[in-house]
């Protein structure tokens, strides 16, 4: 039987998008799918700076959107980080940083490696994503 894969290409560092992406990833992993999260730009920066649970609002956010965002369930101050760590322990959820983004954003490579499973290039990411039932760009 073919292994089911769920792939997320994360670009945004906005809390609402990260929250949704992480909830989708942990749900898919909990259902037995192999989950790959590939990090770029502001999502990568959030993971590296270890502030996934920091809620920031874009300047153009309307009051209704802000009210909805504030209603998003939050447990501890590190809820998203803790959920990811717990589900990653199952072995079928892996998080990768884009090597080009690490260089472009001038991030400390050792620090990045301490926050993700590995730093890889785009060709490797695309090869890993081949045949995935679900691929999302957030």
ZICORTA-V431879 format. One record per backbone hydrogen bond with DSSP energy under -0.5 kcal/mol. NH is the residue of the N-H (numbers start at 0). CO is the residue of the C=O. If there is no record, write none. Layout:
BEGIN
NH CO
NH CO
END
This chain:
BEGIN
5 33
6 133
7 35
8 135
9 7
9 37
10 8
11 137
14 55
17 13
18 14
19 15
20 16
21 17
22 18
23 19
24 20
25 21
26 22
27 23
28 24
29 25
30 26
31 28
32 27
33 3
34 32
34 91
35 5
36 93
37 7
37 35
38 36
38 95
39 9
41 10
42 10
42 39
43 39
44 40
45 41
46 42
47 43
48 44
49 46
50 45
53 50
54 52
55 53
60 57
65 61
66 62
67 63
68 64
69 65
70 66
70 67
71 68
78 75
81 77
82 78
83 79
84 80
85 81
86 82
87 83
88 84
89 86
90 87
93 34
95 36
96 117
97 38
98 119
101 97
102 98
103 99
104 100
105 102
106 101
108 106
111 107
112 108
113 109
114 110
114 111
115 111
116 94
117 94
119 96
119 117
124 120
125 121
126 122
127 123
128 124
129 125
129 126
131 128
132 4
133 4
135 6
137 8
137 135
END
